[in-house]
Amino acid sequence: MADGLRRLVGAESGRVLQEKLESWYRDYEINSCDQNLNRCCEIIELNSQIQGQLFTILNETSQEGGHYAGVETIKTRLLPWLGTCFSCATSERLFETNLSLTQDSFERERQLRELASSQTFQLQELQEELTSTRLQLNHVQQDLKTSRAQEKDALRKLDRLNDYEQQIQILRDEISILDAQKSVLQSRLARSRSPSPRHSENKSPSPLPLRSCSPGRARRTNASRRACLVARFGDIYAQERLDAETLLRTYISDMEMVQRIIYIAAVESFHAAKMAYRQFKIRVRETLSLGHSGPESLEDTVLDYIVRHEDLYDVQASVNEVIRSMNINPKISFPPEIDFIVISTLIRELCRVAFSMQTLIPPLDIAFGTDGELFSETKYHRSFDSDFTAALVAYHVWPALMENDVVIVKGEAVTKRGALLSRSRSPSPLRSGSPSKWAY
């Protein structure tokens, strides 16, 4: 025992352990994690060596005392200490288990944070794409506004150009008339100064070809006026028609009846405008034929006069005629307390366009349509609420625009199965006190 204790004291293991502990304590804050762990492992190894030597000394000391010497000390000191060590070992195992669970929890939290950050990144990318798309949409809207403004500006310039062309042509016509009158006067003056019949016979005749030298102004501006009128017809369909439809829906809940009223208003407006044009043209021809002597033909002169004086067209009379015809039409009805005058704006614009279309060469007109007719893809578009498998037209929404039996603007119609059957069975509503004369 004394040899083992002497060797332990001579090795100065306790002092070395204390010095290592003090050195580790001084350098703990400046050391890295690995360095601190290495220091701790060195101290544990040294401590285990000292404990091994102490257990050897304990064994030798107990042998020197005999079988029963030191039993009480071992019971009261060693065994409780060993039990505490085992308890500590169990606690260490529990700590290791908790540490493993904590590490798993940290790993899951890390994965959740990575997933959240990934989703946040994806959301930021989507927001950036949405912002980019909105910017592109704003640019497109600005370009569209710019294009519309340019289109309006071009139309205004075209209108001014047409006015300039009209003024230039009027001046040219006046100059041609003055030249013709000058030639006639010069010829008469030459004949009056020369008494010789032979000399008079040798004179060239008056310039009659000037009467048919060039087409009238209406013919020269026919293409531009046609384009403007066709565009105006489309604008009425897109704007005034929808405004009238919205207005009628406040009085009539049946959408079919509203669309029938608007279609019949368009048909009656073209009919009234064509009748007014014929009467206006007859009056103008009778007036101009009395003193016509210009270079153009009488028909061209009449047409030029009508084009220049379209403001003389009594459009209100045509509107009144359209409303009167609609009041006696058996296919449409209206509440007694309200009159069709509520859509007079639509009727007035249609009458003006229809009147101007009669001045074109050839004139434009709308297509004739009847309920139950065979649907034509070349003349009409189907309405969104149509039965696209049906072959018959239940009713019309908007007429097609024609030029010499050729469709230039499609109309709109509603197709349904059994259109003829429903047409023959359903009674036609009438306004109270309005006689029925004809049906469209």
Salt bridges, closest charged atoms under 4 A:
ASP3 OD1 - ARG6 NH2 2.47
GLU12 OE1 - ARG15 NH2 1.88
GLU19 OE2 - ARG15 NH1 2.81
ASP27 OD2 - ARG39 NH2 3.52
GLU42 OE1 - LYS20 NZ 3.90
GLU107 OE2 - ARG110 NH2 2.06
GLU109 OE1 - ARG113 NH1 3.98
GLU114 OE2 - ARG110 NH1 2.43
ASP153 OD1 - ARG156 NH2 3.67
ASP153 OD2 - LYS157 NZ 3.47
GLU240 OE2 - ARG232 NH2 2.87
GLU245 OE1 - ARG241 NH1 3.48
GLU256 OE2 - ARG260 NE 3.19
GLU299 OE1 - LYS281 NZ 3.79
GLU299 OE2 - ARG285 NE 3.05
ASP300 OD1 - ARG219 NE 2.79
GLU321 OE2 - ARG324 NH2 2.83
ASP339 OD1 - ARG431 NH2 3.94
GLU349 OE1 - ARG232 NH2 2.91
GLU349 OE2 - ARG352 NH1 3.46
ASP365 OD2 - LYS274 NZ 2.69
ASP371 OD2 - ARG260 NH1 2.73
ASP371 OD2 - LYS331 NZ 3.20
ASP371 OD1 - HIS396 ND1 3.85
GLU373 OE2 - HIS396 NE2 2.63
GLU377 OE2 - ARG382 NH2 3.84
ASP387 OD2 - ARG417 NE 3.61
GLU403 OE2 - ARG226 NE 3.00
